[in-house]
Amino acid sequence: MDHIPKLLDWAETKGIKLDGISPKRLAGRGVGVVATRDLKTDDIILEVPTSCHRSIDTVPKTVRSTLPKEISVQGLLATDLALEDSSTSQYSIWNSVCPTPEDFTSIPLLWPQALQALLPGPAAKLLAAQQAKLARDCAAASAAFPDLAEDRFRYGWLLANTRTFFYPSPALKRRQNEGRMVLQPVADLLNHAEEGCNVAFDAKSFVVRANREYEEGEEVRICYGRHGCDFLMVEYGFVLDPNRWDEFGLDDVILPKLTRQWKERLEDRGFLGRYVLDREQVCYRTQVAVRTLCCGVGEWMRFVDGEDGGEESQDMVNELLAEMLGKYRKTIRKRIDEATHTQEGEECQRELLAERWRQIDRLVEATVDRLQD
């Protein structure tokens, strides 16, 4: 059953204004938003009154007062979503267009452990943090509401995790950033693009303007933030290709090469770990770390202190880093093969994992070519 017409009727009663756009089911991608006419740059295409927000202020006091204060705002919203009766909720029409539990299958949080073990290092760290946060919130909600099913809470938690917006209201400055997260209808159907429509809050509404011209039938999207694909995969269950903001962490490449003594020096100077390459360059932290493998202590310290620009050692650094990355491509190809041929998990999970490793391989290959040029 298509619930979109009912959502649009309900949205109109709430003062939500759509101009030249409409939600639409997209083949294999759930619901998105498409242009219903040709759009011009800066056209206002969506306005959602702030009165439509679901936030910590709309969670019933009976729920808020029962939950422990240490539960996250995401956990609070998740509990509210999980406890509501879908047949009587004032949000039932809105909820009917939200993703189903099955729509979250691609999110690594729901993968079998055997597939999670094949994630790239940066994605694995993000997943571990996500798992810990979910476990804390679930424990708090379960203690307060013993009859609340874990799978129902997890579904509400994923809805809150993937569909909230940061609401920069001056009235909420006293709150930490997480406390300013809100859910809002129709706007939550806009999918992500690295360059999307312009969005802004004012005191009365959330406004979306076309960032360029769109043809009738073209999908209209917003940017969730300048995120690399490890973040997009773990948080939302998809990757973009190309993605101008993509990057890859090099800790697994560099840290095993460092001696204990050099690790201590790097830690003392604040340069241990968090090594990254993107589509344009390797980061300065990486430059510092690799120099521990080809420079003396004095030269290295002069580089770190800014007394030496590192020009004389740059060729050695480039050659060594290219060699290390070239060897790491064997690990990348192994992960692609494992993701492709394993029988663990769902096909969409395996393909997403393999595609992420392919993206990393292209990033690494381009970096090696650049270093050897």
Stockholm file with secondary structure:
# STOCKHOLM 1.0

chainA/1-373         MDHIPKLLDWAETKGIKLDGISPKRLAGRGVGVVATRDLKTDDIILEVPTSCHRSIDTVPKTVRSTLPKEISVQGLLATDLALEDSSTSQYSIWNSVCPTPEDFTSIPLLWPQALQALLPGPAAKLLAAQQAKLARDCAAASAAFPDLAEDRFRYGWLLANTRTFFYPSPALKRRQNEGRMVLQPVADLLNHAEEGCNVAFDAKSFVVRANREYEEGEEVRICYGRHGCDFLMVEYGFVLDPNRWDEFGLDDVILPKLTRQWKERLEDRGFLGRYVLDREQVCYRTQVAVRTLCCGVGEWMRFVDGEDGGEESQDMVNELLAEMLGKYRKTIRKRIDEATHTQEGEECQRELLAERWRQIDRLVEATVDRLQD
#=GR chainA/1-373 SS CCCHHHHHHHHHHTTCEESSEEEEEETTTEEEEEESSCBCTTCEEEEEEGGGCBSTTTSCHHHHHHSCTTSCHHHHHHHHHHHSCTTTCTTHHHHTTSCCGGGGTTSGGGSCHHHHTTSCHHHHHHHHHHHHHHHHHHHHHHHHCTTSCHHHHHHHHHHHHHHEEECCCGGGTTSCGGGGEEECTTGGGCCEEEEEEEEEECSSEEEEECSSCBCTTCBCCECCCSCCHHHHHHHHSCCCSSCTTCEEECHHHHGGGSCHHHHHHHHHTTCSSCCEEESSCBCHHHHHHHHTTTSCHHHHHHHHTTSCCCHHHHHHHHHHHHHHHHHHHHHHHHHHHHHHHCCSSCHHHHHHHHHHHHHHHHHHHHHHHHHHC
#=GC SS_cons         CCCHHHHHHHHHHTTCEESSEEEEEETTTEEEEEESSCBCTTCEEEEEEGGGCBSTTTSCHHHHHHSCTTSCHHHHHHHHHHHSCTTTCTTHHHHTTSCCGGGGTTSGGGSCHHHHTTSCHHHHHHHHHHHHHHHHHHHHHHHHCTTSCHHHHHHHHHHHHHHEEECCCGGGTTSCGGGGEEECTTGGGCCEEEEEEEEEECSSEEEEECSSCBCTTCBCCECCCSCCHHHHHHHHSCCCSSCTTCEEECHHHHGGGSCHHHHHHHHHTTCSSCCEEESSCBCHHHHHHHHTTTSCHHHHHHHHTTSCCCHHHHHHHHHHHHHHHHHHHHHHHHHHHHHHHCCSSCHHHHHHHHHHHHHHHHHHHHHHHHHHC
//
